[in-house]
Amino acid sequence: MYPNLKMAIFKRGLRQNHLAREVGIHEVVLSKIIHGFREPSSIQRARLSEYLCADEGWLFEKYMAESAESRAGAPSSQETNRGDS
């Protein structure tokens, strides 16, 4: 998931279908990109970041559930897989 992309679209008050038309991306493809089901091409990344006036690196930072859990102090997979023996 690209939460920064979703937030940038929301802050600009855009609808996904309008943004998709403006940057030349099919609506379904844009939705899949936003929700992390599809990786954007370099051209799509450039067009979206230019249209949204946002840094491309920031815009396409992915939400990593694993790193969020580890920052919150959740046990690592090694710790949870250890037996008591």
C-alpha positions in Angstrom: 0.0 0.0 0.0 1.2 3.5 -0.8 -0.4 5.6 2.1 1.5 8.8 1.0 0.0 8.5 -2.5 -3.5 8.0 -1.1 -3.0 11.0 1.3 -1.7 13.3 -1.5 -4.7 12.5 -3.6 -7.1 13.1 -0.6 -5.3 16.4 0.4 -5.7 17.8 -3.2 -9.4 16.8 -3.1 -9.0 14.6 -6.2 -11.1 11.7 -7.2 -9.2 8.6 -8.5 -11.0 8.6 -11.8 -10.1 12.3 -12.4 -6.5 11.7 -11.5 -6.3 8.6 -13.7 -7.6 10.5 -16.7 -5.2 13.4 -16.1 -2.1 11.3 -16.0 -3.2 8.7 -18.6 -3.6 5.7 -16.3 -6.6 3.4 -16.4 -8.7 3.8 -13.2 -8.4 0.1 -12.3 -4.6 0.3 -12.7 -4.4 3.4 -10.5 -6.5 1.8 -7.8 -4.3 -1.3 -7.8 -1.2 0.9 -7.5 -2.6 2.9 -4.6 -3.6 -0.3 -2.7 -0.3 -2.0 -3.4 -1.5 -4.7 -5.7 0.5 -3.4 -8.6 3.9 -1.8 -8.9 3.8 1.5 -10.9 6.1 1.8 -13.9 8.7 4.5 -13.9 6.6 6.6 -16.2 3.5 6.2 -14.0 5.6 7.2 -11.0 6.9 10.2 -12.7 3.5 11.3 -14.0 1.8 10.9 -10.7 4.5 12.7 -8.7 4.6 15.6 -11.2 0.8 16.0 -11.2 0.6 15.8 -7.4 3.6 18.1 -7.0 5.2 15.5 -4.6 8.6 13.9 -4.3 8.5 10.6 -6.1 10.5 8.8 -3.3 8.1 10.0 -0.6 5.0 9.4 -2.7 5.8 5.7 -3.3 7.0 4.7 0.2 5.3 1.5 1.0 3.6 0.7 4.3 5.5 -2.2 5.8 3.4 -4.1 8.4 6.4 -6.1 9.5 8.5 -3.1 10.4 5.6 -1.4 12.1 5.2 -4.5 14.3 8.9 -4.7 15.1 9.0 -1.0 16.1 6.0 -1.7 18.4 8.0 -4.4 20.2 6.3 -7.4 18.7 8.3 -10.6 18.9 10.3 -11.5 15.8 9.4 -14.6 13.9 12.5 -16.3 15.3 11.4 -15.6 18.9 7.9 -16.9 18.2 9.2 -20.1 16.5 11.5 -21.1 19.4 10.4 -24.0 21.4 10.6 -24.2 25.2 13.0 -27.2 25.0 
